[in-house]
Amino acid sequence: MIFRASVLTLYPDIFPGPLGTSLAGRALEEGTWSLETKNIRDFATDKHRSVDDTPAGGGAGMVLKPDVLAAALDSVADHRPMLALTPRGTPLTQERVRGLAAGEGVVLLCGRFEGFDERIFEARAVEPVSVGDYVLSGGELGAMVILDACVRLLPGVMGAASSGEEESFEQGLLEYPHYTRPVTWEGRTIPEVLRSGDHAKIAAWRHERAVEDTRLRRPDLIERHGGASQAPPSGAQRKK
Ligand code: SAH
């Protein structure tokens, strides 16, 4: 089964962009996933091909018209989940990405200007999703974020070297820090435990650092996982 992505955008030329390079690009060439873009403007019906109009109630900017958005969504709708990029949406998580990557693909609706007429969320099974607490000028970069995160999880894309199981967010923790040669660089030496060859000790150290760094940088992750993330991985003895 191939993961099929359909992107609805006013700027289809932006794609594949970075998704055409490196891991995602190779997987696209090899047919592990497919990428279709549709120009929302092609679904406008008036002679000016307008996709937006002024906001009801007044205010700055323009709002994407629900009839045009619906026609665009209907043109690609099948069993795949439909996500609309908006800062008002549910924040994207690695868990959600895993769920999406395990499915048939995804339909992504990219906003511009002030965003979507809210009625599209009632009239169609489209879920608002955010890629973070900041405002972009368009949904396209967000769509690329979602696709990049999904594609690297598709079977065969990352290769055996990286199962992704130990990565940030997978256990409700940030990943432990990494080091590589040279052993000493600018007077800083790689932590000795990592050079000890003692796998249990290394696993315990990595877990401790993961917990410590998560506490420091992302206490919200610890909170969200109810502290369960503090349990060390099996086989790792925690030094007291
Ligand atoms: N007026 C809107 C922001 C519009 S930004 C508001 O305040 O909520 C224009 C478009 O960029 C949006 O329609 C959306 O598709 C995209 N966008 C901006 N920030 C985003 C974010 N954090 N996550 C996902 N999409 C975003």
py3Dmol code that shows the C-alpha trace and the ligand (Angstrom):
import py3Dmol

protein = """\
ATOM      1  CA  MET A   1       0.000   0.000   0.000  1.00  0.00           C
ATOM      2  CA  ILE A   2       1.372   3.375  -0.937  1.00  0.00           C
ATOM      3  CA  PHE A   3       0.843   6.466   1.234  1.00  0.00           C
ATOM      4  CA  ARG A   4      -1.054   9.007  -0.880  1.00  0.00           C
ATOM      5  CA  ALA A   5      -0.904  12.712  -0.075  1.00  0.00           C
ATOM      6  CA  SER A   6      -3.175  15.289  -1.677  1.00  0.00           C
ATOM      7  CA  VAL A   7      -2.460  18.946  -0.969  1.00  0.00           C
ATOM      8  CA  LEU A   8      -4.998  21.681  -1.682  1.00  0.00           C
ATOM      9  CA  THR A   9      -3.256  25.019  -1.970  1.00  0.00           C
ATOM     10  CA  LEU A  10      -3.289  28.358  -3.769  1.00  0.00           C
ATOM     11  CA  TYR A  11       0.448  27.880  -4.440  1.00  0.00           C
ATOM     12  CA  PRO A  12       0.982  24.367  -5.828  1.00  0.00           C
ATOM     13  CA  ASP A  13       4.377  25.420  -7.242  1.00  0.00           C
ATOM     14  CA  ILE A  14       5.801  25.364  -3.712  1.00  0.00           C
ATOM     15  CA  PHE A  15       5.629  21.533  -3.813  1.00  0.00           C
ATOM     16  CA  PRO A  16       7.418  19.200  -3.539  1.00  0.00           C
ATOM     17  CA  GLY A  17      10.037  21.710  -2.315  1.00  0.00           C
ATOM     18  CA  PRO A  18      12.106  20.072   0.429  1.00  0.00           C
ATOM     19  CA  LEU A  19       9.988  16.926   0.123  1.00  0.00           C
ATOM     20  CA  GLY A  20      11.726  16.284  -3.196  1.00  0.00           C
ATOM     21  CA  THR A  21      15.130  15.987  -1.493  1.00  0.00           C
ATOM     22  CA  SER A  22      16.906  13.438   0.706  1.00  0.00           C
ATOM     23  CA  LEU A  23      14.853  10.714   2.424  1.00  0.00           C
ATOM     24  CA  ALA A  24      11.418  11.979   1.387  1.00  0.00           C
ATOM     25  CA  GLY A  25      12.563  12.696  -2.173  1.00  0.00           C
ATOM     26  CA  ARG A  26      14.059   9.255  -2.649  1.00  0.00           C
ATOM     27  CA  ALA A  27      10.921   7.642  -1.216  1.00  0.00           C
ATOM     28  CA  LEU A  28       8.804   9.745  -3.593  1.00  0.00           C
ATOM     29  CA  GLU A  29      10.918   8.607  -6.568  1.00  0.00           C
ATOM     30  CA  GLU A  30      10.741   5.003  -5.449  1.00  0.00           C
ATOM     31  CA  GLY A  31       6.955   5.196  -5.155  1.00  0.00           C
ATOM     32  CA  THR A  32       6.773   4.626  -1.377  1.00  0.00           C
ATOM     33  CA  TRP A  33       4.430   7.595  -1.294  1.00  0.00           C
ATOM     34  CA  SER A  34       2.730   9.867  -3.844  1.00  0.00           C
ATOM     35  CA  LEU A  35       2.106  13.591  -3.840  1.00  0.00           C
ATOM     36  CA  GLU A  36      -0.746  15.278  -5.685  1.00  0.00           C
ATOM     37  CA  THR A  37      -1.309  19.025  -5.542  1.00  0.00           C
ATOM     38  CA  LYS A  38      -4.485  20.814  -6.545  1.00  0.00           C
ATOM     39  CA  ASN A  39      -4.910  24.522  -6.942  1.00  0.00           C
ATOM     40  CA  ILE A  40      -7.835  25.736  -4.834  1.00  0.00           C
ATOM     41  CA  ARG A  41      -8.379  28.460  -7.423  1.00  0.00           C
ATOM     42  CA  ASP A  42      -9.400  25.816  -9.969  1.00  0.00           C
ATOM     43  CA  PHE A  43     -12.565  25.302  -7.914  1.00  0.00           C
ATOM     44  CA  ALA A  44     -13.713  28.921  -8.024  1.00  0.00           C
ATOM     45  CA  THR A  45     -16.892  29.386 -10.013  1.00  0.00           C
ATOM     46  CA  ASP A  46     -17.189  33.106 -10.779  1.00  0.00           C
ATOM     47  CA  LYS A  47     -15.556  34.750 -13.755  1.00  0.00           C
ATOM     48  CA  HIS A  48     -12.849  36.374 -11.609  1.00  0.00           C
ATOM     49  CA  ARG A  49     -11.996  32.957 -10.126  1.00  0.00           C
ATOM     50  CA  SER A  50     -12.195  34.448  -6.634  1.00  0.00           C
ATOM     51  CA  VAL A  51     -11.339  32.220  -3.701  1.00  0.00           C
ATOM     52  CA  ASP A  52     -11.749  34.741  -0.889  1.00  0.00           C
ATOM     53  CA  ASP A  53     -13.998  37.522   0.344  1.00  0.00           C
ATOM     54  CA  THR A  54     -14.057  40.107   3.124  1.00  0.00           C
ATOM     55  CA  PRO A  55     -14.666  38.919   6.709  1.00  0.00           C
ATOM     56  CA  ALA A  56     -18.224  39.012   8.005  1.00  0.00           C
ATOM     57  CA  GLY A  57     -18.344  41.460  10.901  1.00  0.00           C
ATOM     58  CA  GLY A  58     -15.522  43.524   9.456  1.00  0.00           C
ATOM     59  CA  GLY A  59     -11.806  43.594  10.092  1.00  0.00           C
ATOM     60  CA  ALA A  60      -8.622  43.186   8.135  1.00  0.00           C
ATOM     61  CA  GLY A  61      -7.775  40.577   5.515  1.00  0.00           C
ATOM     62  CA  MET A  62      -9.686  38.097   3.439  1.00  0.00           C
ATOM     63  CA  VAL A  63     -11.383  34.789   4.252  1.00  0.00           C
ATOM     64  CA  LEU A  64     -11.339  31.667   2.054  1.00  0.00           C
ATOM     65  CA  LYS A  65     -14.822  30.933   0.724  1.00  0.00           C
ATOM     66  CA  PRO A  66     -16.540  27.761   1.994  1.00  0.00           C
ATOM     67  CA  ASP A  67     -18.073  26.778  -1.362  1.00  0.00           C
ATOM     68  CA  VAL A  68     -14.684  26.861  -3.084  1.00  0.00           C
ATOM     69  CA  LEU A  69     -13.001  24.962  -0.227  1.00  0.00           C
ATOM     70  CA  ALA A  70     -15.752  22.307  -0.237  1.00  0.00           C
ATOM     71  CA  ALA A  71     -15.430  21.760  -3.992  1.00  0.00           C
ATOM     72  CA  ALA A  72     -11.663  21.366  -3.627  1.00  0.00           C
ATOM     73  CA  LEU A  73     -12.038  18.862  -0.756  1.00  0.00           C
ATOM     74  CA  ASP A  74     -14.783  16.923  -2.542  1.00  0.00           C
ATOM     75  CA  SER A  75     -12.541  16.517  -5.586  1.00  0.00           C
ATOM     76  CA  VAL A  76     -10.030  14.398  -3.634  1.00  0.00           C
ATOM     77  CA  ALA A  77     -12.145  12.985  -0.777  1.00  0.00           C
ATOM     78  CA  ASP A  78     -11.940   9.229  -0.159  1.00  0.00           C
ATOM     79  CA  HIS A  79     -11.123   7.234   2.971  1.00  0.00           C
ATOM     80  CA  ARG A  80      -8.111   9.340   3.907  1.00  0.00           C
ATOM     81  CA  PRO A  81      -8.250  11.742   6.876  1.00  0.00           C
ATOM     82  CA  MET A  82      -8.630  15.391   5.841  1.00  0.00           C
ATOM     83  CA  LEU A  83      -6.611  17.973   7.797  1.00  0.00           C
ATOM     84  CA  ALA A  84      -6.811  21.743   7.505  1.00  0.00           C
ATOM     85  CA  LEU A  85      -3.733  23.726   8.567  1.00  0.00           C
ATOM     86  CA  THR A  86      -4.644  26.449  11.059  1.00  0.00           C
ATOM     87  CA  PRO A  87      -3.128  27.888  14.255  1.00  0.00           C
ATOM     88  CA  ARG A  88      -6.613  27.326  15.748  1.00  0.00           C
ATOM     89  CA  GLY A  89      -6.219  23.564  15.323  1.00  0.00           C
ATOM     90  CA  THR A  90      -5.208  20.657  17.543  1.00  0.00           C
ATOM     91  CA  PRO A  91      -1.410  20.707  17.917  1.00  0.00           C
ATOM     92  CA  LEU A  92       0.312  18.020  15.847  1.00  0.00           C
ATOM     93  CA  THR A  93       2.038  15.316  17.905  1.00  0.00           C
ATOM     94  CA  GLN A  94       4.343  12.411  17.066  1.00  0.00           C
ATOM     95  CA  GLU A  95       1.529  10.101  18.151  1.00  0.00           C
ATOM     96  CA  ARG A  96      -0.793  11.642  15.566  1.00  0.00           C
ATOM     97  CA  VAL A  97       1.944  11.437  12.948  1.00  0.00           C
ATOM     98  CA  ARG A  98       2.368   7.704  13.672  1.00  0.00           C
ATOM     99  CA  GLY A  99      -1.355   7.187  13.247  1.00  0.00           C
ATOM    100  CA  LEU A 100      -1.396   9.046   9.946  1.00  0.00           C
ATOM    101  CA  ALA A 101       1.698   7.232   8.639  1.00  0.00           C
ATOM    102  CA  ALA A 102       0.030   3.891   9.371  1.00  0.00           C
ATOM    103  CA  GLY A 103      -2.939   4.803   7.171  1.00  0.00           C
ATOM    104  CA  GLU A 104      -3.667   5.213   3.470  1.00  0.00           C
ATOM    105  CA  GLY A 105      -2.480   8.807   3.300  1.00  0.00           C
ATOM    106  CA  VAL A 106      -3.816  12.257   4.010  1.00  0.00           C
ATOM    107  CA  VAL A 107      -5.578  15.238   2.423  1.00  0.00           C
ATOM    108  CA  LEU A 108      -4.106  18.586   3.514  1.00  0.00           C
ATOM    109  CA  LEU A 109      -5.919  21.877   3.089  1.00  0.00           C
ATOM    110  CA  CYS A 110      -3.617  24.915   3.181  1.00  0.00           C
ATOM    111  CA  GLY A 111      -4.956  28.305   4.197  1.00  0.00           C
ATOM    112  CA  ARG A 112      -3.776  31.788   3.249  1.00  0.00           C
ATOM    113  CA  PHE A 113      -4.816  35.308   4.278  1.00  0.00           C
ATOM    114  CA  GLU A 114      -7.034  35.188   7.412  1.00  0.00           C
ATOM    115  CA  GLY A 115      -7.834  31.521   6.913  1.00  0.00           C
ATOM    116  CA  PHE A 116     -10.982  29.455   6.317  1.00  0.00           C
ATOM    117  CA  ASP A 117     -14.683  30.214   6.599  1.00  0.00           C
ATOM    118  CA  GLU A 118     -15.454  28.290   9.804  1.00  0.00           C
ATOM    119  CA  ARG A 119     -18.463  26.498   8.297  1.00  0.00           C
ATOM    120  CA  ILE A 120     -16.161  24.214   6.291  1.00  0.00           C
ATOM    121  CA  PHE A 121     -15.379  22.382   9.574  1.00  0.00           C
ATOM    122  CA  GLU A 122     -19.074  21.657  10.127  1.00  0.00           C
ATOM    123  CA  ALA A 123     -19.925  20.784   6.552  1.00  0.00           C
ATOM    124  CA  ARG A 124     -17.005  18.450   5.805  1.00  0.00           C
ATOM    125  CA  ALA A 125     -15.050  15.893   7.855  1.00  0.00           C
ATOM    126  CA  VAL A 126     -11.993  18.125   7.968  1.00  0.00           C
ATOM    127  CA  GLU A 127      -9.995  18.416  11.151  1.00  0.00           C
ATOM    128  CA  PRO A 128      -8.172  21.621  12.134  1.00  0.00           C
ATOM    129  CA  VAL A 129      -4.497  20.929  12.884  1.00  0.00           C
ATOM    130  CA  SER A 130      -1.761  23.304  14.043  1.00  0.00           C
ATOM    131  CA  VAL A 131       1.996  22.829  13.671  1.00  0.00           C
ATOM    132  CA  GLY A 132       2.831  25.128  16.588  1.00  0.00           C
ATOM    133  CA  ASP A 133       1.990  28.204  18.596  1.00  0.00           C
ATOM    134  CA  TYR A 134       3.075  30.807  16.080  1.00  0.00           C
ATOM    135  CA  VAL A 135       1.513  32.204  12.914  1.00  0.00           C
ATOM    136  CA  LEU A 136       2.786  31.346   9.430  1.00  0.00           C
ATOM    137  CA  SER A 137       1.738  33.208   6.304  1.00  0.00           C
ATOM    138  CA  GLY A 138       0.312  30.062   4.730  1.00  0.00           C
ATOM    139  CA  GLY A 139      -0.486  26.416   5.408  1.00  0.00           C
ATOM    140  CA  GLU A 140       2.002  25.043   2.842  1.00  0.00           C
ATOM    141  CA  LEU A 141       4.997  24.854   5.183  1.00  0.00           C
ATOM    142  CA  GLY A 142       2.746  23.213   7.763  1.00  0.00           C
ATOM    143  CA  ALA A 143       1.614  20.648   5.186  1.00  0.00           C
ATOM    144  CA  MET A 144       5.267  19.922   4.431  1.00  0.00           C
ATOM    145  CA  VAL A 145       5.968  19.498   8.135  1.00  0.00           C
ATOM    146  CA  ILE A 146       3.177  16.918   8.428  1.00  0.00           C
ATOM    147  CA  LEU A 147       4.232  15.052   5.284  1.00  0.00           C
ATOM    148  CA  ASP A 148       7.917  15.017   6.190  1.00  0.00           C
ATOM    149  CA  ALA A 149       7.106  13.637   9.648  1.00  0.00           C
ATOM    150  CA  CYS A 150       4.854  10.933   8.141  1.00  0.00           C
ATOM    151  CA  VAL A 151       7.060   9.895   5.229  1.00  0.00           C
ATOM    152  CA  ARG A 152      10.160   9.179   7.318  1.00  0.00           C
ATOM    153  CA  LEU A 153       8.081   6.628   9.256  1.00  0.00           C
ATOM    154  CA  LEU A 154       6.917   4.734   6.159  1.00  0.00           C
ATOM    155  CA  PRO A 155       8.397   1.216   5.904  1.00  0.00           C
ATOM    156  CA  GLY A 156      11.839   1.245   4.323  1.00  0.00           C
ATOM    157  CA  VAL A 157      12.335   5.022   4.317  1.00  0.00           C
ATOM    158  CA  MET A 158      14.682   5.407   7.290  1.00  0.00           C
ATOM    159  CA  GLY A 159      16.285   1.999   6.995  1.00  0.00           C
ATOM    160  CA  ALA A 160      17.058  -0.436   9.786  1.00  0.00           C
ATOM    161  CA  ALA A 161      19.519   1.900  11.503  1.00  0.00           C
ATOM    162  CA  SER A 162      16.800   4.095  12.903  1.00  0.00           C
ATOM    163  CA  SER A 163      13.644   2.414  14.117  1.00  0.00           C
ATOM    164  CA  GLY A 164      12.555   5.694  15.622  1.00  0.00           C
ATOM    165  CA  GLU A 165      11.567   3.999  18.863  1.00  0.00           C
ATOM    166  CA  GLU A 166      14.069   5.846  21.021  1.00  0.00           C
ATOM    167  CA  GLU A 167      13.454   9.231  19.446  1.00  0.00           C
ATOM    168  CA  SER A 168      12.108  12.356  21.050  1.00  0.00           C
ATOM    169  CA  PHE A 169       8.426  12.166  22.082  1.00  0.00           C
ATOM    170  CA  GLU A 170       8.137   8.402  21.624  1.00  0.00           C
ATOM    171  CA  GLN A 171       8.223   7.711  25.382  1.00  0.00           C
ATOM    172  CA  GLY A 172       6.814  11.072  26.355  1.00  0.00           C
ATOM    173  CA  LEU A 173      10.421  12.254  26.675  1.00  0.00           C
ATOM    174  CA  LEU A 174      12.920  14.182  24.620  1.00  0.00           C
ATOM    175  CA  GLU A 175      15.685  11.980  23.300  1.00  0.00           C
ATOM    176  CA  TYR A 176      19.003  11.788  25.175  1.00  0.00           C
ATOM    177  CA  PRO A 177      21.893  13.875  23.772  1.00  0.00           C
ATOM    178  CA  HIS A 178      24.292  12.484  21.169  1.00  0.00           C
ATOM    179  CA  TYR A 179      28.074  12.686  20.779  1.00  0.00           C
ATOM    180  CA  THR A 180      30.572  11.548  18.171  1.00  0.00           C
ATOM    181  CA  ARG A 181      34.325  11.756  17.515  1.00  0.00           C
ATOM    182  CA  PRO A 182      36.620  13.480  18.233  1.00  0.00           C
ATOM    183  CA  VAL A 183      36.571  12.263  21.846  1.00  0.00           C
ATOM    184  CA  THR A 184      37.961  15.627  22.958  1.00  0.00           C
ATOM    185  CA  TRP A 185      36.953  18.757  21.084  1.00  0.00           C
ATOM    186  CA  GLU A 186      37.754  22.297  22.216  1.00  0.00           C
ATOM    187  CA  GLY A 187      38.614  20.874  25.623  1.00  0.00           C
ATOM    188  CA  ARG A 188      35.254  19.109  25.993  1.00  0.00           C
ATOM    189  CA  THR A 189      35.252  15.337  26.387  1.00  0.00           C
ATOM    190  CA  ILE A 190      32.474  12.881  25.567  1.00  0.00           C
ATOM    191  CA  PRO A 191      30.908  11.607  28.844  1.00  0.00           C
ATOM    192  CA  GLU A 192      32.976   8.662  30.019  1.00  0.00           C
ATOM    193  CA  VAL A 193      30.043   6.300  30.444  1.00  0.00           C
ATOM    194  CA  LEU A 194      29.395   6.422  26.688  1.00  0.00           C
ATOM    195  CA  ARG A 195      32.937   5.114  26.098  1.00  0.00           C
ATOM    196  CA  SER A 196      32.692   2.395  28.778  1.00  0.00           C
ATOM    197  CA  GLY A 197      31.132  -0.312  26.599  1.00  0.00           C
ATOM    198  CA  ASP A 198      28.794  -1.151  29.509  1.00  0.00           C
ATOM    199  CA  HIS A 199      25.427  -1.266  27.736  1.00  0.00           C
ATOM    200  CA  ALA A 200      23.274  -1.308  30.865  1.00  0.00           C
ATOM    201  CA  LYS A 201      25.115   1.682  32.297  1.00  0.00           C
ATOM    202  CA  ILE A 202      24.827   3.531  29.000  1.00  0.00           C
ATOM    203  CA  ALA A 203      21.085   2.851  28.790  1.00  0.00           C
ATOM    204  CA  ALA A 204      20.606   4.080  32.366  1.00  0.00           C
ATOM    205  CA  TRP A 205      22.640   7.242  31.722  1.00  0.00           C
ATOM    206  CA  ARG A 206      20.712   7.985  28.545  1.00  0.00           C
ATOM    207  CA  HIS A 207      17.406   7.536  30.304  1.00  0.00           C
ATOM    208  CA  GLU A 208      18.461   9.841  33.127  1.00  0.00           C
ATOM    209  CA  ARG A 209      19.537  12.517  30.686  1.00  0.00           C
ATOM    210  CA  ALA A 210      16.290  12.156  28.734  1.00  0.00           C
ATOM    211  CA  VAL A 211      14.255  12.667  31.918  1.00  0.00           C
ATOM    212  CA  GLU A 212      16.454  15.523  33.134  1.00  0.00           C
ATOM    213  CA  ASP A 213      16.428  17.422  29.838  1.00  0.00           C
ATOM    214  CA  THR A 214      12.679  16.913  29.432  1.00  0.00           C
ATOM    215  CA  ARG A 215      12.056  18.260  32.965  1.00  0.00           C
ATOM    216  CA  LEU A 216      14.203  21.283  32.196  1.00  0.00           C
ATOM    217  CA  ARG A 217      13.043  22.089  28.657  1.00  0.00           C
ATOM    218  CA  ARG A 218       9.601  20.549  28.312  1.00  0.00           C
ATOM    219  CA  PRO A 219       7.912  20.049  31.694  1.00  0.00           C
ATOM    220  CA  ASP A 220       4.621  20.003  29.772  1.00  0.00           C
ATOM    221  CA  LEU A 221       5.598  16.621  28.259  1.00  0.00           C
ATOM    222  CA  ILE A 222       6.182  15.080  31.695  1.00  0.00           C
ATOM    223  CA  GLU A 223       2.859  16.495  32.866  1.00  0.00           C
ATOM    224  CA  ARG A 224       0.994  15.181  29.851  1.00  0.00           C
ATOM    225  CA  HIS A 225       2.342  11.670  30.327  1.00  0.00           C
ATOM    226  CA  GLY A 226       1.479  11.679  34.032  1.00  0.00           C
ATOM    227  CA  GLY A 227       5.080  11.091  35.077  1.00  0.00           C
ATOM    228  CA  ALA A 228       4.943   7.571  33.572  1.00  0.00           C
ATOM    229  CA  SER A 229       7.872   8.542  31.401  1.00  0.00           C
ATOM    230  CA  GLN A 230      10.183   8.379  34.396  1.00  0.00           C
ATOM    231  CA  ALA A 231      10.265   4.588  34.348  1.00  0.00           C
ATOM    232  CA  PRO A 232      13.640   3.449  33.024  1.00  0.00           C
ATOM    233  CA  PRO A 233      13.700   1.256  29.900  1.00  0.00           C
ATOM    234  CA  SER A 234      13.792  -2.494  30.582  1.00  0.00           C
ATOM    235  CA  GLY A 235      17.340  -3.725  31.043  1.00  0.00           C
ATOM    236  CA  ALA A 236      18.582  -0.375  32.253  1.00  0.00           C
ATOM    237  CA  GLN A 237      19.602  -0.283  35.908  1.00  0.00           C
ATOM    238  CA  ARG A 238      19.105   3.058  37.457  1.00  0.00           C
ATOM    239  CA  LYS A 239      22.088   4.109  39.522  1.00  0.00           C
ATOM    240  CA  LYS A 240      21.044   5.616  42.848  1.00  0.00           C
TER     241      LYS A 240
END
"""
ligand_1 = """\
26
SAH
N -5.901 34.650 11.090
C -5.428 33.330 11.399
C -4.016 33.093 10.864
C -3.937 33.044 9.370
S -2.338 32.675 8.833
C -5.414 33.162 12.915
O -5.077 34.106 13.629
O -5.716 32.047 13.401
C -2.647 32.098 7.191
C -2.663 30.593 7.012
O -1.421 30.064 7.407
C -3.684 29.847 7.822
O -4.930 29.772 7.181
C -3.064 28.465 7.961
O -3.385 27.622 6.865
C -1.580 28.761 7.930
N -0.991 28.737 9.293
C -0.487 29.789 9.969
N -0.003 29.421 11.158
C -0.185 28.086 11.259
C 0.095 27.134 12.267
N 0.671 27.462 13.416
N -0.246 25.842 12.030
C -0.831 25.485 10.867
N -1.132 26.351 9.879
C -0.814 27.638 10.058
"""
view = py3Dmol.view(width=600, height=400)
view.addModel(protein, "pdb")
view.setStyle({"model": 0}, {"cartoon": {"style": "trace"}})
view.addModel(ligand_1, "xyz")
view.setStyle({"model": 1}, {"stick": {}})
view.zoomTo()
view.show()
